[in-house]
Amino acid sequence: MQEIFEIFIFSYRDGFVQVSAFVAITVLLFSYIQYKTGGKLVRFLENNRHYQPLVGVLLGLTPGCGGAIIVMPLYIRGTVSFGTVVATLVATAGDAAFVVLTQAPEAALYAYGIAALSGLLFGYAIDKWGLGVGRLDRAVQQLSDSFTRESVIHNEPHVAIMSKSDSDSTPLSDWGQNRTFLNRLTEVILVLWWAVAIAGLIAGVEYLRRGAPDVAFAFGFSFQALFTIAGVLGTTLSIYLYFIGKYLVGKDETGHIHIMASSLSPFRQAAMETSMVTVWVIAAYLLYEYSMILFSFDIGSMAAAAGLWAPVAGAALGLVPGCGPQIIFATLYTSNQIPFSALVANTISQDGDALFPLMAIDMKAAVIASLYTTIPALIVGFLIYYFWPYASFGFGVLG
């Protein structure tokens, strides 16, 4: 029971610092670009479908998952193709990129370059020949056509236009005057959330700079205390925003374009989007950790073994959504415990946090997309294993 509790409390803390703080900054950046350009990027993608997989790959290569996260709602809305989704996920560097870039920059250059090329080829192949996803695209198009309204930010940036039926359907519709208090409370929590996110980002950068070590649960004035306080408080505030706050600041519906009325709107949207990711990340952490205990399965040891098991293990771990396990895997590579073929296979297969918005709206599309990214991961991983001219272990690792 003590081990089960420790897994829960450490996962509850680590998810926000290791993942969400980085996601928040990247989502904020792209949300602000969307605000400043008045939605020109989305309109460009709608009008130039032949560029979509390329743009998806470029967004996926952004360290962290913020760029890739933006693509998933666009697919549900019908703006981009399924090939673009796969291209983006194949190229997604995730938060593990921060570990590899700082500890093995040469390996990162090759691994992410190979992932980008794989994403382009596979994404365009899906768009041109289908590769069995035609039914899925048609189903998503029907889902997109069924949307009857846009989530539009009104003159008051924090109020989204909702019909009476929408308002009646929210859990807070019968709270009466309490909503005024909760609205104000939520605005305060949003400000506090960003303060905690900045603290979490500082702790997260220091965590990566130290080589992603185990961090003790601590309070006071130290790196461990900053990591702990930011993690626990950030996750708690994110849970509030995801389950309650979204009904008070305007429900952020994945798959709709937001017309932002002020420079504060990107901060609200990024906080709400990241809060959703945080909830899913914690769930993924717990599922992964408890599964490892239940089945006594060590992917790291499997990847460290000689032969084709290495890229197979890397690709298999990539099926786990979220960046936590991938950060650990990248750390194993930078400490010379797994070969380059496993790193490349994992880089291509992993979907990072970008899969969570898709899972929240269309689980079937998310599962199929994740499986499709595993195919090029295995192919390229095997090719690297057989033909890579450099040493398998330690390639590009500093020191």
N, C-alpha and C positions, 0 to 999 in steps of 0.2 A: 504493500500500500504506500510506503514511503517513496518508493521509486516512481510509482504512478503519479503521486502528488508532485514530486520534483519535476517530472517531465511536463506536467501541466503548467506549473508556475514558471519554469524556465522558458517554455514555449510562449506563454502569455507575455513574458517580458521581451524575449529575443526578437519576436516577429516584427515589432514596431521599429526597433533600432536597426536591425540587420536588413530590413526590407522597406518598410513603409516610409521612413524618413527620406530615403533616396527616391522612392516613387513619387512622394509629394513634390519634391523640387522639380523633377522632370515633367510631371503632369502640369504643374503650375506654369512652367516655361511654355509648353505647347498651348495651354489654355490662354495664356497672355498673348501669344502670337495669333491665336484665333480671334481674340478680342480686338487686337490692333489692326488686323487685316479684314475684319468684318466677315469672316468665313470664306475668304478667297481660296484657301487651301482646299477646303471641302469641295467648292465649286470647280476648282481645277481638276480634282480627281474625278468628279462626276462627268466632266466634259472631255477627259483624256484617259480613257480606260486602258490604253496601251502603255501608259506610264505607271499604272497602279502598282504592279509587283515591284517595280524599281523603287518607287516611293516607300512602299512597305518595307523593303529591305533596308533602306536608309534609316527609317524610323526604328526598325528593329535593332540596328547596330548601335543605337544610342545606349551608352552604359546605363544600367538600370532598366526599368521596364516602361517608363513613362511614354516613350514614343510608340511602342508596340501596343500599349493599352488603348491608345487613341484609335487604332485601326479597328479593334473588335466591334465597338458600337456602330461604326460606319458600315460594317458588313451586315449587321442586323437591320440597319436602316435601308440597305440595298444600294449604298453608294459605291462600295468596292466589291470585287469578286472574291470567290472562295480561294482562288489561286493567290490573290493578294494576301489573304489571311495566312495561308500556308507559307508563302514567301517571307512574310513578316516574322512568323513564329520560328522558322528555320534560322533566320538571321539574328533572332533575339539574343543579345549578349547577356541580359539579366544583371543582377547584382553581383554575380560571380565574376563579371568582367573587371570589377574594381580590384579583386584579388589577383587575377592573372595579369592585368595591366601593370600593377605595381610590383609584382614579384617575378613575372616572366614576360616582359614586354614583347620580346621576339616571338615567343610562342603565341602570344595573343594576336600579333599581326597576322601570322599564318592561319591560326585557328579561325579567327573571325573573317578573314579574307575568304577562306574555303567555305565557311558557313554562308557568307553573302553570295558567293557564286552558286552554291547549291540551292539557295533560296530562289535566286533569279531563274535558274534552269527549271526547277520543279514547279515554281509558281506559274511561269509562262506555259509550261507543259500542261498543267491542269486547266488553265484558261483556254488553251488552243484545242486540246484533245479531250478534255473532261476528266479522264482517268477515273470514271465512275462516280463523279460528284454531281452530275446533272440534276438528279432528283433532289438533292440537298439544296442546290441553288434555287430550284423552283419553289421548294417549301419555304425557304427564307424570303423569297420575293413575295409570296402570299402573306407571310407574316408582316413584312414591311408594308404591304398595301393595306393591311388591316388597321394600321395606326390611323386614328381619326383626328389627332391633334398634334401640334408641335409644343414642346416645352420651351416657351418663350419668356424671357425675363422682362418684366414690365418696367415702367419708369422707376418704380422702387425696386432696386436690383435684387432684393432678397425675397421678393414675392413672385411666384410663378403663376401664370394664368391657368386656372383649373375650372372645369365645369362644376356645377352643383353636384352632379353624381360623383365626380372625383372627390370632392370635399366630404361628401357623406360617407364615402368608403374608407376614409382614413381612421385609424384607431383613436385619433384625438378629436374627432368631430363633435363629441358630446361633452367636451371638457369645459366649454363655456369660457368664463373669464380667466380660468387658469392658463389658457393659451397665451394671453398677453404676457403673463409672467414667464411662461416657458419660452416664448419668442425672445424675450430679453435675455433669459438665461442661456439660450442657445447661442445668441450672438456673442455673449461673454465667453462661452465654451469654445467657439470658433477661434477667438483671439488667443485663448489659452492653448488651444490645440496647436496653433502655429508656433507659439513660443516653445512648446514641448517638442514639436517637430524639428525646430532649429537645434535645440539641445540634443535631440536624438541623432541629427545629422552629424553634429560634432563628435558625439560618442561613436557613431558608426564609422566615420572616417578614421578615428584613432584606433578603433577595433581592427579595421583592415590594415592600417599602417603597422600594427603590432603582429600581423600575420594571422588574424582571426583566431585568437586563443580562446580557451574556456574562460568565462568571466564569472567570478564569484558573485553571489547575491549579497549586496552590501548597501549601507546607507551612510551618509556623512559627506565628506569632502574628498573625493577621489574619483579616478576614472571609473572604477567599478560602481561607485555610488551614482555617478551621472548616468551610466549605462542602465542601472537598475531603475532609478526614479523615472527617467525618460521613457523607458520601455513599459513599465507598469502603468504609469499615468497616461501615456500615449494610447495604449491599447484600450484602457478604460474609457477615455474620451471618445475614441473611435467607435466603440460599441454603442455609446450613447447617440452619437451622430448618425450611425447607420440605422439603428432601430427606432429612434425617436426624433432626432434632430432633422431628418430629411423631410418630415411632415411639417416642420415649422419654418424652414428657410426656403422651401420650394423643392418639391420632389425632383431629384435629378434623374430623369429617365434615360437609361442607357439606350442609345440608338436615335436620339433626337438632337438636332442642332440647337445650341443656345445662342440667342442674340443678347449679348452682354451689354448692359446699360451703363456700367461704370467700371473703373479699374479695380474695384473690390470684387467684382463678380468672379474673375479667375481664381481668387483666393478661396472663395466659397466653393466653387465647383471642384477645385483640386482637393480641398479638404474632404468634401463629401465622397468624391471618387476614391481617394486614398483610404478613407474609413471603410468603405466597402471592401477594398482589397485587403485591408488589415484583418477584417473578420474572416475572410476566406483563407488568408495566409495562416492564421492561428489554427483554423480547422485542418488545413493541410499539414502543418507541423505535427499536430497531435495524431492525425491519422498515420503519418509516416513513422513517427517515433513509436507509437503503440504497436504498429504492424511489425516493426523490427524486433520488438520484444516478444510479441506473440509467435512469430514464425522463425525467430532466431536466424535472420537472414542478413548477412553482411556484404553489401554491394561493394564496399571499399576493398575488402579482401578478394572478392571475385575479380575486380578490375585490376588488382595488383598481380594476379596470376598471369603467367606467360600464355601466349597464344590468342586465339580469337575470342576468348572469354572477356578480354579487356574492353574492346569496343562494344561487345554485347552488353556488358554491365553499364558502360557509359550511356548507351542508348536507352537501356531499361530505366535507369535512374532519371533520365530526361522526361519520362512519362509522368513523374510525380510533379504536380503543379506547384508553383511557388519557387522561391529562390534559395530557401534555407538549405535543403539537401545539396543543391548545386554549389553553394558557397563552400560547404564542407568538402565536396568532391574536388573543387578547384584548389582548395588548400592542400589536399592530398597530392595533387600534381606538383604544386610548387615546393613540396617537401620531398619530391622524387620518389613517391610511393606508387604512382600509377603511370603508365606510358602515354605518349602523345596521342596514340590512336584512340584511347579511351576519352581523353580530353576533347578531341575533335568530335567524336560521336556524341558525347554529352552536349557539347556546344550546339550542335545541329538539332538534336532531339529536344532539348529543354525548351519549354514555353514560358518559363518565368511566371511573373504575376499577370502577364497579359491575358492568360487564359481565363482568369477569374470573371471579368465582365461578360465574356462569352458564356461561361458556365451558368452565370446568374440568369441569363435570358434564354439560352438554347443549349441545354446539356448535350443533346445529340450532336450538334455542330461542333461543340468543344471536344467531345470524345473523338469524333472522326478527324478533326484537325490535328489533334495530338498524335493519333495513330499515323496520320500521313507524314508528319515530320520525322517519325521513327524510321521510315523507309529510306530516305536519303542518308540518315544518320548511320544506319547499318552498312549501306553500300560504301559510303565514303570512309567509314571506320575500317572496313575490311581492306579497301584500297590503300589507306595509310599504313595499315599493318604490313601489307605485302611489299609496298613500293616506296615508302618514305625513306629517303637516303640518309637521314640523320639518326642519332641515337634515340631510341624510343623513350627512355627514362631521362628526365632532366633537360630535355631540349629547351633552350631559351630561358632557363631558370637562372636568375641572378645569384651570384655567389657560389 
